[in-house]
Amino acid sequence: MSNNYWLVFWLVLWGSLLSACASQTSKPAVNSASATVRAEDLTAWQNAQQLIKQKKWAEAKTALGALAKTNANVAGVKINLIAVYCAQEQWSQAAQLLKQIPDVAQSATLLNLSGVVAEHSGQITQAEQYYLSALAYPQAPAEAQYNLALLYDIYWQDPQKALPYYEAYSKVRPEDKAVADWITEIKQKAKK
């Protein structure tokens, strides 16, 4: 891979991770399906979403932290707070909050986030299991494909194993030219 690979990797990973979470933030926790953000917190919730879109991580963390205290049963608040912790590379805080969420295995987004946290904690085999579990869901975030592909490509140095996951991600995110280039590069190396 090129010298700019790692820079592109981190930019795409964080942008993809946070956009995936932002698209699924209003979904309630699995074991309290009727729960939503309290009406009096709706404006604060919308403001927190804007801060995430603007990548104002410290402000988003503060806003989501306050919302988490008053909306403890709303998974979307915690999911976004975990994603913000990841964006700030605060892996232990992200892991701690993940442990507070019951039934992580019942959410593809949470499984993907668990994989990211495990990966950055050096638990590569566990990260793989989280990504594969996330992909078992029909509505799995495309980022789970991407993250699994990177795991196989970077950590395990097995680009052929990564290829179908890069391709699946690329079908959903065709605008990601870096991944399209990686696919081409892997295929060209395979021909040699």
N, C-alpha and C positions, 0 to 999 in steps of 0.2 A: 504494500500500500504506500501511497505518497507520504511525504513529510507533513503535509497538512491534514493527514488522516485523523489524527487525534483531536485537532481543533474542530474539524467538521463533526467528528463523532460526538463530542460533548455538546456542541451547539444543537445538533439534530436530536440527540437523546433528550436534552432538557426541554427543548421546544416541543418535541413530540409527546413526551411524558405529560407536560403540563396542559397541552391542548387536549389530550385524551381525558384528563381528569376534568378539565373545565367543561367538556361536553357532557359529562355524566354527573355533575355536582349536585343536582337537585334531587337525585334518587335517594329515597330514604333507606335506612338500615333494613336489612332483610327481616330481622325479628321484630320490627315495629313498623310495618308497612304503611300505616296511616300517618306516621310522623312527618312533619314538614317544619321548616324554619318558622318560628313564631311570627305572627303577623307584625308585631312591633319591632322585629328584627329584620324584616324584609329589605328595608333600605340599606341597612348595614351589610346584609348579604350581597346585595347588588353592587355596593361599593367595593366589597372584598373581591368580587368577580372582576371588576374593572381593574383593580390593583394587580391582580394576577395577569390579566391580559396586557397590562403595561409593564409587567415584570418588575414591579416595585415590591420586591420580596419582603423586606423588613416591615413595611407598612401592611402588606397582606397578612404576614404572620401575626402582627398585633391585632388586626381586625378579626381574623379567623380565631385567634386565641380567645378573644372576648366572646365571639359567637359560640364557640365550643362550650363555654361555661353555661350559657343559657339555653343551648340546644344540644345537650349531650347525647340525645338519641337520634340525631340526624347524621347519617353516615356521610353525606356530601360535605358537611363542614369539616369533618375529620379527614376525609379523603383529600380535600384541597389543602388542609394544613400539612398533611404528610407530604404532598407534592411540593409545597413551599419549603419544607425542611430539606427535601432532596435538592431543590434548586439552590439552596444555601449550603449544601453539602453537610448538613447536620444529621448524619446517619443515625446516631444513637437516639436523637429525639424522634426521628421518623420511626425507628424500630420500637421505641417505647410506646408511641401512640398506636402503632399497628397492633401491639399486644393488647391494647384496651378495646379493640373492636372484636366482638364475638362473630364467629362464623366467617372469617376472612375467606375461607374456601368457597363461599357461596357468591363471590363477586369477582368477575374477571379483572376488573380494574384494581381491586385490592390485591389480587394474586400477582398482577403485573408489578404493582408498587412493592409488594413483598419481595419479588424477584430482584428488583433494582436495589433495594436495601440489602438483601442477602449478598448480592454480587459485590457491592461496595464494602461489605464486611468480610470479604474473602471466602464466603460460603458458595462457591461456584456450583457445586452439584445441587445444593438446595435451591439456588437461583434457577437452575435449569428446570427443576421440578415445578417451581412456582410458574414459570413461563409456560411450560407444557400444560399445566393445569388450567391456566388462564385461557389457553388456546382451545381447550375442550369446550368452551362456551361459544354458542353461535354468535353472540354479540361481543366477542373478545376485541379489545382495542388493538388496532393495527400495530401499536407500539410493542405489544407482546411479541409479534412476529419479528420486528426489528431488533428488540432486545435479545431474543433467542439467537437470531442470526449473528449478532455481534459477539455473543458469548461463544458460539461455536467458532467463529472466524478469529477472534482476538485471543481468547483464553485457551481454546483447544487447538488453535491453528489448523482448523479443518474447514476451509472455505467451501468445499463441496457439500458438506453437511449444512453449512449456512445458506447455501444458494437457494433452496426452495423457500426458505423463510424470508430472505431478501426479496425474492420474486413476489411472494404473497403480499408483503408490505408495499412493494412498488405498485402493485395493482390498485391498492387503496390510496396510496399517496404518490401518484405519478409526478407530482411537482418536485419531488425530492430527487434532484439530479445527481447528488452525490451517490445515492444508493444505486441509481441506474448505471452510473459509472463503475461502481464496485461489481455489479452483476456482469457487466461487459468484461471487466478485468478478470474475474474468476473464470468466465467462459473461455476467454482467450488463453489463459494459463492452462486450462484443462486440455486444450487442443494441442499444446506443445508436447 
